[in-house]
Amino acid sequence: MNTSFNFLEKSLELYRYPKRITHPSWQAWDAADELLLDHIQQSQENIKQTRIVILNDDFGALSCWLNEAKVHHVSDSLVSQLACKQNIELNNLDKARITYIDSLAPIPQAPDWVVIKIPKTLALLEHQLIQLQTVVSQNTKIVAGAKAKMIQKSTLALFEKYLGKTYTSLAKKKARLIFCEPDLAIQQKPSPYPSVWKMQQEPFTISNHANVFARQQIDIGARLLIDNLPDCTAKTVVDLGCGNGVLGLCILKRYADAQVIFMDESYMAVASAKLNVQNNLPKEMHRALFIVSNCMEELENNPQVDKVICNPPFHQLNTITDHIANQMFEDARSALKKGGELRIIGNRHLEYPQKLKRLFGGYNVISSDKKFSILSSLK
Ligand SMILES: C[S@@+](CC[C@H](N)C(=O)[O-])C[C@H]1O[C@@H](n2cnc3c(N)ncnc32)[C@H](O)[C@@H]1O
């Protein structure tokens, strides 16, 4: 795996997070990062005096390279923040020059530059452009970058709708830039997020911040798992990778004495789960805990959990991967009490049974259909 980012006059060592995650084709930067940096370098004389807001800097390549500036790193992903912190430290850069801002917190006013890596979810981009409407000044330079295939007419239309005149560069190494001139005369529009849908299995109205999985309807896997939840009477349960929290919400409703810990690496996911308990089961808030965490890293290392329920992710950004599911299963095993249970749902083509067998010594198939299996392992 190439970890040496030698670009223009600077050399950095960059890793994804956690650092041990390696794969021959997994770099911590891409051609869009290079185009963005090249553009900023050419257009900005004294970078040291510059205030730059960087949105969705995947593993910190932009923030590290621009460390001489005053950088605001805005992201919905704790893993992105952790990757950036790790890379700042590895390269002995100045951590005092970076401020980390999560996707629901306010962005500072009138930055010199707004630099956007176009996110996978267009709704997240829309949320961010709406935030930027109230932040940019006439003098703010706005540039965005992505793989060329991710830049569609709908992407450019969002920039035009919320910020101003927008045009693109030619593609280079299959990446492209978007330039946008802020037009302060554009009327500010309200945000459509969080959006809501109604659940069929339970009488819940589910609110979803812009970057949440299953934002428009319940996931088929989640629906099946809800029909096959374990007995959680008087148990401490972790809804791991909780998204909008539908699994944990059902447990809180069905088991009046269960405690549920909702965990996700997305700030918007954890905020949505909290909103959903507050709105649907307000009297049960005292039985719920909400933690932004990479897998279960934020839980103390003493086994205290009775059940872990999980519909694992199999993507990181645009890459298909099983490394997150692996870490989730390992963390679950560490956090479970003896006799505690990990219950998961997975697409049948994924190698979850092998992983559970290796970690727990075995598993039971609770239910399965043509596409999915629900598996349970005991510690
Ligand atoms: C398949 S979705 C399941 C969401 C929800 N439980 C459901 O069933 O609708 C997987 C979730 O895992 C979260 N996730 C991805 N990587 C993670 C990580 N490293 N640590 C914690 N959560 C993660 C995603 O943000 C997403 O909400």
The ligand as an SDF file (V2000), in Angstrom:
LIG
                    3D

 27 29  0  0  0  0  0  0  0  0999 V2000
  -26.0560   -1.1950    7.3800 C   0  0  0  0  0  0  0  0  0  0  0  0
  -26.1170    0.2580    8.3520 S   0  0  0  0  0  0  0  0  0  0  0  0
  -27.2440   -0.2110    9.6470 C   0  0  0  0  0  0  0  0  0  0  0  0
  -27.9780    0.9480   10.2620 C   0  0  0  0  0  0  0  0  0  0  0  0
  -29.1390    0.5550   11.1900 C   0  0  0  0  0  0  0  0  0  0  0  0
  -28.6720   -0.2790   12.2820 N   0  0  0  0  0  0  0  0  0  0  0  0
  -30.2030   -0.1790   10.4000 C   0  0  0  0  0  0  0  0  0  0  0  0
  -30.2830   -1.3950   10.5320 O   0  0  0  0  0  0  0  0  0  0  0  0
  -30.9510    0.5010    9.6340 O   0  0  0  0  0  0  0  0  0  0  0  0
  -24.5230    0.2440    9.1210 C   0  0  0  0  0  0  0  0  0  0  0  0
  -24.2410    1.4140   10.0610 C   0  0  0  0  0  0  0  0  0  0  0  0
  -22.8870    1.2480   10.5350 O   0  0  0  0  0  0  0  0  0  0  0  0
  -22.3230    2.5480   10.6710 C   0  0  0  0  0  0  0  0  0  0  0  0
  -20.8460    2.4330   10.6400 N   0  0  0  0  0  0  0  0  0  0  0  0
  -20.0220    2.3680    9.5610 C   0  0  0  0  0  0  0  0  0  0  0  0
  -18.7380    2.2890    9.9420 N   0  0  0  0  0  0  0  0  0  0  0  0
  -18.7460    2.2970   11.2930 C   0  0  0  0  0  0  0  0  0  0  0  0
  -17.7170    2.2560   12.2740 C   0  0  0  0  0  0  0  0  0  0  0  0
  -16.4390    2.1880   11.9200 N   0  0  0  0  0  0  0  0  0  0  0  0
  -18.0700    2.3000   13.5790 N   0  0  0  0  0  0  0  0  0  0  0  0
  -19.3850    2.4140   13.9420 C   0  0  0  0  0  0  0  0  0  0  0  0
  -20.3970    2.4560   13.0580 N   0  0  0  0  0  0  0  0  0  0  0  0
  -20.0870    2.4000   11.7530 C   0  0  0  0  0  0  0  0  0  0  0  0
  -22.8840    3.3380    9.5200 C   0  0  0  0  0  0  0  0  0  0  0  0
  -22.8000    4.7400    9.7760 O   0  0  0  0  0  0  0  0  0  0  0  0
  -24.3260    2.7940    9.4520 C   0  0  0  0  0  0  0  0  0  0  0  0
  -25.1910    3.5990   10.2140 O   0  0  0  0  0  0  0  0  0  0  0  0
  1  2  1  0
  2  3  1  0
  2 10  1  0
  3  4  1  0
  4  5  1  0
  5  6  1  0
  5  7  1  0
  7  8  2  0
  7  9  1  0
 10 11  1  0
 11 12  1  0
 11 26  1  0
 12 13  1  0
 13 14  1  0
 13 24  1  0
 14 15  1  0
 14 23  1  0
 15 16  2  0
 16 17  1  0
 17 18  1  0
 17 23  2  0
 18 19  1  0
 18 20  2  0
 20 21  1  0
 21 22  2  0
 22 23  1  0
 24 25  1  0
 24 26  1  0
 26 27  1  0
M  CHG  2   2   1   9  -1
M  END
$$$$
